[in-house]
Every structure is written in C-alpha cells, then in structure tokens.
Amino acid sequence: FVYVVLGRGGQPLARAIVSSADSCPDIYLLDAPAPAVRVRAVGQSAAGDVEAPHDFPVKVCEAELPKETRGGTWGGRPLPELTIHPVRYTLVGDSGLRVKPKN
C-alpha cells in the first residue's frame, strides 16, 4: 500500500506499508532523483496479551518528495502528481486515542 501525506510545513511524504520482514521498496520519480527512504515505524505483536491482544506485522517506509513532481512509482505502485496549487484535497483527523486494556 502506497500513499502521500503532507507533513510539517507542507512537505510531501510518500509512505509505503510492507511486511515487517521485507525491505523498503525502490522509489522512482519521473522528474527528480530518487529520494532517500527510511523506516518510519515497525509494527509490534502482542498476540499473547490477554487484555489487549494485537498483531501488526508491517513496516512503514517513508520518503520526502519534492513539493512539485509529475509522479512516479514506489514498489511498482503509482505515486500521484504533486503541485503546490492543489485543486482537491482530503483532510483526515486522528483523535489520538490509544488502545489500552481499560479504555
């Protein structure tokens, strides 16, 4: 799964979700050099936890993109064209609620 979010200061960040056992895939941009890729997070497993069992066997990879690019691919999946003057956008909020045994 590949998606793009806007980070601090409007910095576009591409993220790829892969299996925790896999390495981060290669990224290619149509009109810029490939950016550096880093591991943003690795999921954890507590399948044996009786009060709050969970299992997230994934890794999130991240790369900073130029503010404007014609797009590209990451791990064979398309990256969107980016512009500093978007016509459409989606705003997603997060309550910050953390799963705890006694929520």
Biopython code that builds the backbone (N, CA, C, O; Angstrom):
import numpy as np
from Bio.PDB.StructureBuilder import StructureBuilder

atoms = [
    (1, "PHE", "N", (0.844, -1.167, 0.000)),
    (1, "PHE", "CA", (0.000, 0.000, 0.000)),
    (1, "PHE", "C", (0.893, 1.234, 0.000)),
    (1, "PHE", "O", (1.827, 1.310, 0.798)),
    (2, "VAL", "N", (0.631, 2.195, -0.869)),
    (2, "VAL", "CA", (1.433, 3.410, -1.002)),
    (2, "VAL", "C", (0.510, 4.617, -0.950)),
    (2, "VAL", "O", (-0.553, 4.613, -1.571)),
    (3, "TYR", "N", (0.908, 5.657, -0.209)),
    (3, "TYR", "CA", (0.105, 6.876, -0.144)),
    (3, "TYR", "C", (1.014, 8.067, 0.143)),
    (3, "TYR", "O", (2.179, 7.895, 0.500)),
    (4, "VAL", "N", (0.473, 9.277, -0.014)),
    (4, "VAL", "CA", (1.228, 10.502, 0.221)),
    (4, "VAL", "C", (0.466, 11.363, 1.223)),
    (4, "VAL", "O", (-0.749, 11.532, 1.114)),
    (5, "VAL", "N", (1.190, 11.905, 2.199)),
    (5, "VAL", "CA", (0.622, 12.839, 3.176)),
    (5, "VAL", "C", (1.458, 14.117, 3.145)),
    (5, "VAL", "O", (2.591, 14.124, 2.662)),
    (6, "LEU", "N", (0.881, 15.192, 3.666)),
    (6, "LEU", "CA", (1.633, 16.433, 3.815)),
    (6, "LEU", "C", (2.103, 16.524, 5.254)),
    (6, "LEU", "O", (1.294, 16.487, 6.181)),
    (7, "GLY", "N", (3.408, 16.644, 5.441)),
    (7, "GLY", "CA", (3.988, 16.737, 6.771)),
    (7, "GLY", "C", (4.169, 18.178, 7.195)),
    (7, "GLY", "O", (3.540, 19.085, 6.649)),
    (8, "ARG", "N", (5.025, 18.377, 8.160)),
    (8, "ARG", "CA", (5.311, 19.711, 8.697)),
    (8, "ARG", "C", (5.733, 20.666, 7.575)),
    (8, "ARG", "O", (6.568, 20.321, 6.738)),
    (9, "GLY", "N", (5.154, 21.858, 7.568)),
    (9, "GLY", "CA", (5.487, 22.855, 6.564)),
    (9, "GLY", "C", (5.006, 22.508, 5.162)),
    (9, "GLY", "O", (5.477, 23.089, 4.184)),
    (10, "GLY", "N", (4.071, 21.562, 5.053)),
    (10, "GLY", "CA", (3.559, 21.167, 3.743)),
    (10, "GLY", "C", (4.475, 20.239, 2.968)),
    (10, "GLY", "O", (4.299, 20.061, 1.762)),
    (11, "GLN", "N", (5.458, 19.641, 3.650)),
    (11, "GLN", "CA", (6.400, 18.727, 3.000)),
    (11, "GLN", "C", (5.697, 17.435, 2.603)),
    (11, "GLN", "O", (5.211, 16.718, 3.478)),
    (12, "PRO", "N", (5.625, 17.110, 1.295)),
    (12, "PRO", "CA", (5.007, 15.848, 0.882)),
    (12, "PRO", "C", (5.865, 14.650, 1.334)),
    (12, "PRO", "O", (7.078, 14.628, 1.128)),
    (13, "LEU", "N", (5.218, 13.677, 1.942)),
    (13, "LEU", "CA", (5.877, 12.458, 2.409)),
    (13, "LEU", "C", (5.176, 11.259, 1.782)),
    (13, "LEU", "O", (3.976, 11.064, 1.976)),
    (14, "ALA", "N", (5.919, 10.467, 1.037)),
    (14, "ALA", "CA", (5.371, 9.227, 0.496)),
    (14, "ALA", "C", (5.593, 8.135, 1.536)),
    (14, "ALA", "O", (6.659, 8.054, 2.146)),
    (15, "ARG", "N", (4.589, 7.307, 1.729)),
    (15, "ARG", "CA", (4.711, 6.196, 2.675)),
    (15, "ARG", "C", (4.289, 4.901, 1.992)),
    (15, "ARG", "O", (3.341, 4.868, 1.207)),
    (16, "ALA", "N", (5.008, 3.850, 2.309)),
    (16, "ALA", "CA", (4.712, 2.521, 1.782)),
    (16, "ALA", "C", (4.601, 1.567, 2.963)),
    (16, "ALA", "O", (5.453, 1.570, 3.852)),
    (17, "ILE", "N", (3.556, 0.754, 2.974)),
    (17, "ILE", "CA", (3.374, -0.249, 4.023)),
    (17, "ILE", "C", (3.732, -1.601, 3.430)),
    (17, "ILE", "O", (3.148, -2.031, 2.435)),
    (18, "VAL", "N", (4.700, -2.265, 4.050)),
    (18, "VAL", "CA", (5.177, -3.567, 3.587)),
    (18, "VAL", "C", (5.201, -4.532, 4.767)),
    (18, "VAL", "O", (5.042, -4.121, 5.917)),
    (19, "SER", "N", (5.398, -5.795, 4.482)),
    (19, "SER", "CA", (5.544, -6.790, 5.539)),
    (19, "SER", "C", (6.770, -6.438, 6.387)),
    (19, "SER", "O", (7.767, -5.952, 5.853)),
    (20, "SER", "N", (6.707, -6.671, 7.672)),
    (20, "SER", "CA", (7.831, -6.323, 8.555)),
    (20, "SER", "C", (9.101, -7.096, 8.191)),
    (20, "SER", "O", (10.199, -6.671, 8.551)),
    (21, "ALA", "N", (8.972, -8.214, 7.491)),
    (21, "ALA", "CA", (10.142, -8.995, 7.089)),
    (21, "ALA", "C", (10.778, -8.466, 5.798)),
    (21, "ALA", "O", (11.915, -8.812, 5.480)),
    (22, "ASP", "N", (10.042, -7.625, 5.052)),
    (22, "ASP", "CA", (10.536, -7.114, 3.771)),
    (22, "ASP", "C", (11.346, -5.840, 3.951)),
    (22, "ASP", "O", (11.192, -5.123, 4.940)),
    (23, "SER", "N", (12.215, -5.568, 2.978)),
    (23, "SER", "CA", (12.940, -4.300, 2.985)),
    (23, "SER", "C", (12.071, -3.258, 2.288)),
    (23, "SER", "O", (11.118, -3.604, 1.590)),
    (24, "CYS", "N", (12.400, -1.988, 2.478)),
    (24, "CYS", "CA", (11.648, -0.916, 1.823)),
    (24, "CYS", "C", (11.862, -1.011, 0.318)),
    (24, "CYS", "O", (12.983, -1.247, -0.135)),
    (25, "PRO", "N", (10.790, -0.828, -0.468)),
    (25, "PRO", "CA", (10.925, -0.946, -1.924)),
    (25, "PRO", "C", (11.646, 0.256, -2.536)),
    (25, "PRO", "O", (11.824, 1.291, -1.894)),
    (26, "ASP", "N", (12.054, 0.088, -3.792)),
    (26, "ASP", "CA", (12.688, 1.172, -4.537)),
    (26, "ASP", "C", (11.645, 2.193, -4.948)),
    (26, "ASP", "O", (10.506, 1.842, -5.257)),
    (27, "ILE", "N", (12.046, 3.478, -4.948)),
    (27, "ILE", "CA", (11.163, 4.554, -5.363)),
    (27, "ILE", "C", (11.762, 5.240, -6.585)),
    (27, "ILE", "O", (12.971, 5.468, -6.647)),
    (28, "TYR", "N", (10.916, 5.565, -7.552)),
    (28, "TYR", "CA", (11.342, 6.235, -8.774)),
    (28, "TYR", "C", (10.423, 7.425, -9.034)),
    (28, "TYR", "O", (9.201, 7.282, -9.004)),
    (29, "LEU", "N", (10.998, 8.589, -9.287)),
    (29, "LEU", "CA", (10.225, 9.773, -9.654)),
    (29, "LEU", "C", (10.471, 10.081, -11.120)),
    (29, "LEU", "O", (11.573, 9.868, -11.624)),
    (30, "LEU", "N", (9.455, 10.580, -11.807)),
    (30, "LEU", "CA", (9.568, 10.850, -13.232)),
    (30, "LEU", "C", (10.491, 12.025, -13.545)),
    (30, "LEU", "O", (11.113, 12.052, -14.607)),
    (31, "ASP", "N", (10.590, 13.000, -12.633)),
    (31, "ASP", "CA", (11.318, 14.225, -12.953)),
    (31, "ASP", "C", (12.288, 14.674, -11.860)),
    (31, "ASP", "O", (12.627, 15.854, -11.779)),
    (32, "ALA", "N", (12.730, 13.746, -11.026)),
    (32, "ALA", "CA", (13.667, 14.093, -9.948)),
    (32, "ALA", "C", (14.442, 12.833, -9.554)),
    (32, "ALA", "O", (13.994, 11.717, -9.814)),
    (33, "PRO", "N", (15.608, 13.018, -8.924)),
    (33, "PRO", "CA", (16.340, 11.849, -8.430)),
    (33, "PRO", "C", (15.533, 11.127, -7.342)),
    (33, "PRO", "O", (14.710, 11.736, -6.659)),
    (34, "ALA", "N", (15.778, 9.852, -7.196)),
    (34, "ALA", "CA", (15.085, 9.076, -6.156)),
    (34, "ALA", "C", (15.459, 9.617, -4.782)),
    (34, "ALA", "O", (16.644, 9.757, -4.479)),
    (35, "PRO", "N", (14.466, 9.925, -3.942)),
    (35, "PRO", "CA", (14.766, 10.426, -2.601)),
    (35, "PRO", "C", (15.226, 9.304, -1.670)),
    (35, "PRO", "O", (15.007, 8.123, -1.940)),
    (36, "ALA", "N", (15.859, 9.695, -0.584)),
    (36, "ALA", "CA", (16.270, 8.720, 0.438)),
    (36, "ALA", "C", (15.028, 8.117, 1.092)),
    (36, "ALA", "O", (14.036, 8.809, 1.320)),
    (37, "VAL", "N", (15.097, 6.841, 1.383)),
    (37, "VAL", "CA", (13.989, 6.123, 2.022)),
    (37, "VAL", "C", (14.432, 5.707, 3.415)),
    (37, "VAL", "O", (15.551, 5.229, 3.601)),
    (38, "ARG", "N", (13.547, 5.890, 4.397)),
    (38, "ARG", "CA", (13.850, 5.469, 5.762)),
    (38, "ARG", "C", (12.673, 4.671, 6.314)),
    (38, "ARG", "O", (11.552, 4.773, 5.815)),
    (39, "VAL", "N", (12.938, 3.883, 7.337)),
    (39, "VAL", "CA", (11.875, 3.152, 8.024)),
    (39, "VAL", "C", (11.255, 4.104, 9.043)),
    (39, "VAL", "O", (11.943, 4.598, 9.936)),
    (40, "ARG", "N", (9.960, 4.359, 8.907)),
    (40, "ARG", "CA", (9.255, 5.254, 9.828)),
    (40, "ARG", "C", (8.821, 4.499, 11.084)),
    (40, "ARG", "O", (8.950, 5.016, 12.194)),
    (41, "ALA", "N", (8.312, 3.288, 10.916)),
    (41, "ALA", "CA", (7.826, 2.517, 12.060)),
    (41, "ALA", "C", (7.771, 1.037, 11.699)),
    (41, "ALA", "O", (7.627, 0.671, 10.533)),
    (42, "VAL", "N", (7.888, 0.195, 12.722)),
    (42, "VAL", "CA", (7.733, -1.247, 12.565)),
    (42, "VAL", "C", (6.661, -1.690, 13.546)),
    (42, "VAL", "O", (6.727, -1.378, 14.735)),
    (43, "GLY", "N", (5.675, -2.418, 13.043)),
    (43, "GLY", "CA", (4.580, -2.883, 13.887)),
    (43, "GLY", "C", (5.054, -3.861, 14.941)),
    (43, "GLY", "O", (6.128, -4.455, 14.837)),
    (44, "GLN", "N", (4.233, -4.009, 15.946)),
    (44, "GLN", "CA", (4.558, -4.889, 17.061)),
    (44, "GLN", "C", (3.496, -5.965, 17.204)),
    (44, "GLN", "O", (2.393, -5.850, 16.670)),
    (45, "SER", "N", (3.845, -6.994, 17.923)),
    (45, "SER", "CA", (2.912, -8.082, 18.162)),
    (45, "SER", "C", (2.814, -8.357, 19.652)),
    (45, "SER", "O", (3.820, -8.447, 20.356)),
    (46, "ALA", "N", (1.598, -8.485, 20.107)),
    (46, "ALA", "CA", (1.337, -8.912, 21.481)),
    (46, "ALA", "C", (0.157, -9.870, 21.437)),
    (46, "ALA", "O", (-0.809, -9.735, 22.188)),
    (47, "ALA", "N", (0.261, -10.844, 20.537)),
    (47, "ALA", "CA", (-0.829, -11.796, 20.337)),
    (47, "ALA", "C", (-1.151, -12.570, 21.610)),
    (47, "ALA", "O", (-2.282, -13.023, 21.786)),
    (48, "GLY", "N", (-0.184, -12.725, 22.487)),
    (48, "GLY", "CA", (-0.421, -13.464, 23.725)),
    (48, "GLY", "C", (-0.952, -12.606, 24.862)),
    (48, "GLY", "O", (-1.249, -13.128, 25.937)),
    (49, "ASP", "N", (-1.079, -11.302, 24.650)),
    (49, "ASP", "CA", (-1.578, -10.381, 25.670)),
    (49, "ASP", "C", (-3.079, -10.606, 25.834)),
    (49, "ASP", "O", (-3.846, -10.347, 24.907)),
    (50, "VAL", "N", (-3.502, -11.083, 26.994)),
    (50, "VAL", "CA", (-4.906, -11.422, 27.226)),
    (50, "VAL", "C", (-5.784, -10.172, 27.257)),
    (50, "VAL", "O", (-6.911, -10.204, 26.764)),
    (51, "GLU", "N", (-5.288, -9.071, 27.828)),
    (51, "GLU", "CA", (-6.109, -7.870, 27.989)),
    (51, "GLU", "C", (-6.210, -7.031, 26.719)),
    (51, "GLU", "O", (-7.254, -6.425, 26.477)),
    (52, "ALA", "N", (-5.160, -6.975, 25.900)),
    (52, "ALA", "CA", (-5.178, -6.159, 24.685)),
    (52, "ALA", "C", (-4.353, -6.821, 23.587)),
    (52, "ALA", "O", (-3.291, -6.317, 23.223)),
    (53, "PRO", "N", (-4.837, -7.963, 23.049)),
    (53, "PRO", "CA", (-4.058, -8.645, 22.014)),
    (53, "PRO", "C", (-4.022, -7.840, 20.717)),
    (53, "PRO", "O", (-5.032, -7.259, 20.320)),
    (54, "HIS", "N", (-2.881, -7.803, 20.063)),
    (54, "HIS", "CA", (-2.751, -7.149, 18.760)),
    (54, "HIS", "C", (-1.574, -7.752, 18.012)),
    (54, "HIS", "O", (-0.654, -8.318, 18.602)),
    (55, "ASP", "N", (-1.634, -7.613, 16.704)),
    (55, "ASP", "CA", (-0.553, -8.120, 15.862)),
    (55, "ASP", "C", (-0.495, -7.260, 14.601)),
    (55, "ASP", "O", (-1.392, -7.328, 13.760)),
    (56, "PHE", "N", (0.547, -6.460, 14.470)),
    (56, "PHE", "CA", (0.746, -5.594, 13.316)),
    (56, "PHE", "C", (2.066, -5.963, 12.639)),
    (56, "PHE", "O", (3.081, -5.308, 12.872)),
    (57, "PRO", "N", (2.063, -7.004, 11.804)),
    (57, "PRO", "CA", (3.310, -7.471, 11.176)),
    (57, "PRO", "C", (3.688, -6.646, 9.942)),
    (57, "PRO", "O", (3.939, -7.197, 8.870)),
    (58, "VAL", "N", (3.727, -5.317, 10.106)),
    (58, "VAL", "CA", (4.035, -4.436, 8.981)),
    (58, "VAL", "C", (5.161, -3.473, 9.321)),
    (58, "VAL", "O", (5.503, -3.255, 10.483)),
    (59, "LYS", "N", (5.722, -2.908, 8.261)),
    (59, "LYS", "CA", (6.746, -1.872, 8.365)),
    (59, "LYS", "C", (6.254, -0.703, 7.517)),
    (59, "LYS", "O", (5.707, -0.908, 6.433)),
    (60, "VAL", "N", (6.446, 0.525, 8.008)),
    (60, "VAL", "CA", (6.089, 1.715, 7.240)),
    (60, "VAL", "C", (7.380, 2.395, 6.792)),
    (60, "VAL", "O", (8.200, 2.796, 7.618)),
    (61, "CYS", "N", (7.548, 2.520, 5.488)),
    (61, "CYS", "CA", (8.707, 3.191, 4.897)),
    (61, "CYS", "C", (8.278, 4.599, 4.497)),
    (61, "CYS", "O", (7.114, 4.825, 4.165)),
    (62, "GLU", "N", (9.217, 5.545, 4.528)),
    (62, "GLU", "CA", (8.866, 6.936, 4.238)),
    (62, "GLU", "C", (9.962, 7.607, 3.417)),
    (62, "GLU", "O", (11.145, 7.315, 3.589)),
    (63, "ALA", "N", (9.558, 8.513, 2.519)),
    (63, "ALA", "CA", (10.500, 9.287, 1.702)),
    (63, "ALA", "C", (9.935, 10.691, 1.505)),
    (63, "ALA", "O", (8.747, 10.854, 1.228)),
    (64, "GLU", "N", (10.796, 11.710, 1.648)),
    (64, "GLU", "CA", (10.386, 13.085, 1.366)),
    (64, "GLU", "C", (10.372, 13.284, -0.145)),
    (64, "GLU", "O", (11.324, 12.930, -0.841)),
    (65, "LEU", "N", (9.277, 13.858, -0.641)),
    (65, "LEU", "CA", (9.148, 14.122, -2.071)),
    (65, "LEU", "C", (9.330, 15.609, -2.342)),
    (65, "LEU", "O", (9.137, 16.427, -1.443)),
    (66, "PRO", "N", (9.702, 15.973, -3.578)),
    (66, "PRO", "CA", (9.727, 17.393, -3.930)),
    (66, "PRO", "C", (8.311, 17.965, -3.829)),
    (66, "PRO", "O", (7.334, 17.231, -3.978)),
    (67, "LYS", "N", (8.197, 19.268, -3.578)),
    (67, "LYS", "CA", (6.859, 19.876, -3.455)),
    (67, "LYS", "C", (6.079, 19.799, -4.759)),
    (67, "LYS", "O", (4.848, 19.817, -4.745)),
    (68, "GLU", "N", (6.774, 19.715, -5.878)),
    (68, "GLU", "CA", (6.113, 19.515, -7.166)),
    (68, "GLU", "C", (6.833, 18.393, -7.903)),
    (68, "GLU", "O", (8.055, 18.414, -8.047)),
    (69, "THR", "N", (6.069, 17.425, -8.362)),
    (69, "THR", "CA", (6.621, 16.330, -9.158)),
    (69, "THR", "C", (5.513, 15.770, -10.039)),
    (69, "THR", "O", (4.332, 15.847, -9.698)),
    (70, "ARG", "N", (5.899, 15.218, -11.151)),
    (70, "ARG", "CA", (4.922, 14.624, -12.066)),
    (70, "ARG", "C", (4.515, 13.231, -11.628)),
    (70, "ARG", "O", (3.740, 12.571, -12.320)),
    (71, "GLY", "N", (5.019, 12.770, -10.494)),
    (71, "GLY", "CA", (4.660, 11.449, -10.004)),
    (71, "GLY", "C", (5.786, 10.454, -10.204)),
    (71, "GLY", "O", (6.926, 10.826, -10.480)),
    (72, "GLY", "N", (5.447, 9.193, -10.060)),
    (72, "GLY", "CA", (6.432, 8.129, -10.188)),
    (72, "GLY", "C", (5.845, 6.831, -9.676)),
    (72, "GLY", "O", (4.629, 6.640, -9.677)),
    (73, "THR", "N", (6.724, 5.936, -9.235)),
    (73, "THR", "CA", (6.271, 4.662, -8.671)),
    (73, "THR", "C", (7.084, 4.328, -7.429)),
    (73, "THR", "O", (8.226, 4.760, -7.272)),
    (74, "TRP", "N", (6.473, 3.560, -6.568)),
    (74, "TRP", "CA", (7.157, 3.071, -5.379)),
    (74, "TRP", "C", (6.766, 1.612, -5.220)),
    (74, "TRP", "O", (5.603, 1.287, -4.979)),
    (75, "GLY", "N", (7.745, 0.746, -5.358)),
    (75, "GLY", "CA", (7.465, -0.684, -5.280)),
    (75, "GLY", "C", (6.489, -1.123, -6.360)),
    (75, "GLY", "O", (5.710, -2.055, -6.157)),
    (76, "GLY", "N", (6.530, -0.445, -7.523)),
    (76, "GLY", "CA", (5.632, -0.790, -8.620)),
    (76, "GLY", "C", (4.252, -0.167, -8.524)),
    (76, "GLY", "O", (3.439, -0.334, -9.433)),
    (77, "ARG", "N", (3.971, 0.544, -7.451)),
    (77, "ARG", "CA", (2.662, 1.188, -7.288)),
    (77, "ARG", "C", (2.786, 2.671, -7.633)),
    (77, "ARG", "O", (3.814, 3.284, -7.342)),
    (78, "PRO", "N", (1.756, 3.257, -8.247)),
    (78, "PRO", "CA", (1.869, 4.649, -8.697)),
    (78, "PRO", "C", (1.870, 5.658, -7.548)),
    (78, "PRO", "O", (1.162, 5.503, -6.553)),
    (79, "LEU", "N", (2.691, 6.698, -7.722)),
    (79, "LEU", "CA", (2.674, 7.860, -6.836)),
    (79, "LEU", "C", (1.976, 8.983, -7.596)),
    (79, "LEU", "O", (2.163, 9.109, -8.806)),
    (80, "PRO", "N", (1.172, 9.805, -6.912)),
    (80, "PRO", "CA", (0.433, 10.853, -7.620)),
    (80, "PRO", "C", (1.319, 12.029, -8.022)),
    (80, "PRO", "O", (2.406, 12.229, -7.480)),
    (81, "GLU", "N", (0.827, 12.789, -8.976)),
    (81, "GLU", "CA", (1.464, 14.056, -9.331)),
    (81, "GLU", "C", (1.215, 15.026, -8.175)),
    (81, "GLU", "O", (0.122, 15.053, -7.609)),
    (82, "LEU", "N", (2.224, 15.817, -7.828)),
    (82, "LEU", "CA", (2.090, 16.781, -6.730)),
    (82, "LEU", "C", (2.266, 18.190, -7.256)),
    (82, "LEU", "O", (3.086, 18.434, -8.141)),
    (83, "THR", "N", (1.498, 19.112, -6.712)),
    (83, "THR", "CA", (1.605, 20.507, -7.093)),
    (83, "THR", "C", (1.471, 21.376, -5.844)),
    (83, "THR", "O", (0.867, 20.961, -4.855)),
    (84, "ILE", "N", (2.031, 22.574, -5.894)),
    (84, "ILE", "CA", (1.895, 23.477, -4.748)),
    (84, "ILE", "C", (0.556, 24.225, -4.792)),
    (84, "ILE", "O", (0.238, 24.996, -3.886)),
    (85, "HIS", "N", (-0.226, 23.989, -5.855)),
    (85, "HIS", "CA", (-1.547, 24.606, -6.002)),
    (85, "HIS", "C", (-2.606, 23.522, -6.233)),
    (85, "HIS", "O", (-3.134, 23.410, -7.339)),
    (86, "PRO", "N", (-2.924, 22.719, -5.203)),
    (86, "PRO", "CA", (-3.890, 21.634, -5.408)),
    (86, "PRO", "C", (-5.305, 22.165, -5.662)),
    (86, "PRO", "O", (-5.687, 23.225, -5.167)),
    (87, "VAL", "N", (-6.059, 21.411, -6.435)),
    (87, "VAL", "CA", (-7.450, 21.739, -6.707)),
    (87, "VAL", "C", (-8.352, 20.972, -5.739)),
    (87, "VAL", "O", (-9.373, 21.492, -5.290)),
    (88, "ARG", "N", (-7.968, 19.735, -5.422)),
    (88, "ARG", "CA", (-8.731, 18.896, -4.493)),
    (88, "ARG", "C", (-7.788, 18.355, -3.433)),
    (88, "ARG", "O", (-6.613, 18.111, -3.708)),
    (89, "TYR", "N", (-8.295, 18.168, -2.226)),
    (89, "TYR", "CA", (-7.512, 17.552, -1.163)),
    (89, "TYR", "C", (-8.455, 16.931, -0.155)),
    (89, "TYR", "O", (-9.644, 17.249, -0.128)),
    (90, "THR", "N", (-7.932, 16.055, 0.664)),
    (90, "THR", "CA", (-8.704, 15.402, 1.714)),
    (90, "THR", "C", (-8.009, 15.653, 3.034)),
    (90, "THR", "O", (-6.792, 15.503, 3.145)),
    (91, "LEU", "N", (-8.782, 16.035, 4.030)),
    (91, "LEU", "CA", (-8.247, 16.268, 5.362)),
    (91, "LEU", "C", (-8.726, 15.132, 6.260)),
    (91, "LEU", "O", (-9.926, 14.883, 6.368)),
    (92, "VAL", "N", (-7.788, 14.448, 6.902)),
    (92, "VAL", "CA", (-8.111, 13.328, 7.777)),
    (92, "VAL", "C", (-7.600, 13.668, 9.172)),
    (92, "VAL", "O", (-6.451, 14.079, 9.332)),
    (93, "GLY", "N", (-8.445, 13.499, 10.171)),
    (93, "GLY", "CA", (-8.044, 13.780, 11.548)),
    (93, "GLY", "C", (-7.860, 12.497, 12.341)),
    (93, "GLY", "O", (-8.355, 11.437, 11.961)),
    (94, "ASP", "N", (-7.147, 12.611, 13.438)),
    (94, "ASP", "CA", (-6.877, 11.471, 14.306)),
    (94, "ASP", "C", (-7.129, 11.915, 15.740)),
    (94, "ASP", "O", (-6.583, 12.923, 16.189)),
    (95, "SER", "N", (-7.950, 11.166, 16.452)),
    (95, "SER", "CA", (-8.277, 11.535, 17.829)),
    (95, "SER", "C", (-7.109, 11.314, 18.792)),
    (95, "SER", "O", (-7.090, 11.877, 19.887)),
    (96, "GLY", "N", (-6.139, 10.498, 18.384)),
    (96, "GLY", "CA", (-5.012, 10.214, 19.267)),
    (96, "GLY", "C", (-5.331, 9.144, 20.301)),
    (96, "GLY", "O", (-4.500, 8.868, 21.166)),
    (97, "LEU", "N", (-6.508, 8.536, 20.237)),
    (97, "LEU", "CA", (-6.903, 7.505, 21.198)),
    (97, "LEU", "C", (-5.961, 6.324, 21.090)),
    (97, "LEU", "O", (-5.746, 5.794, 20.000)),
    (98, "ARG", "N", (-5.398, 5.908, 22.211)),
    (98, "ARG", "CA", (-4.527, 4.747, 22.231)),
    (98, "ARG", "C", (-5.294, 3.568, 22.837)),
    (98, "ARG", "O", (-6.015, 3.724, 23.822)),
    (99, "VAL", "N", (-5.130, 2.402, 22.241)),
    (99, "VAL", "CA", (-5.811, 1.218, 22.740)),
    (99, "VAL", "C", (-5.140, 0.775, 24.027)),
    (99, "VAL", "O", (-3.942, 0.496, 24.056)),
    (100, "LYS", "N", (-5.938, 0.715, 25.098)),
    (100, "LYS", "CA", (-5.452, 0.282, 26.390)),
    (100, "LYS", "C", (-6.413, -0.773, 26.922)),
    (100, "LYS", "O", (-7.565, -0.816, 26.488)),
    (101, "PRO", "N", (-5.983, -1.611, 27.833)),
    (101, "PRO", "CA", (-6.874, -2.654, 28.342)),
    (101, "PRO", "C", (-8.170, -2.105, 28.936)),
    (101, "PRO", "O", (-9.204, -2.771, 28.868)),
    (102, "LYS", "N", (-8.135, -0.897, 29.521)),
    (102, "LYS", "CA", (-9.332, -0.377, 30.207)),
    (102, "LYS", "C", (-9.776, 0.948, 29.595)),
    (102, "LYS", "O", (-9.980, 1.913, 30.331)),
    (103, "ASN", "N", (-9.933, 1.026, 28.280)),
    (103, "ASN", "CA", (-10.447, 2.249, 27.617)),
    (103, "ASN", "C", (-11.932, 2.356, 27.832)),
    (103, "ASN", "O", (-12.558, 3.306, 27.361)),
]
sb = StructureBuilder()
sb.init_structure("model")
sb.init_model(0)
sb.init_chain("A")
sb.init_seg("    ")
for serial, (resi, resn, name, xyz) in enumerate(atoms, 1):
    if name == "N":
        sb.init_residue(resn, " ", resi, " ")
    sb.init_atom(name, np.array(xyz, "f"), 0.0, 1.0, " ", f" {name:<3s}", serial, name[0])
structure = sb.get_structure()
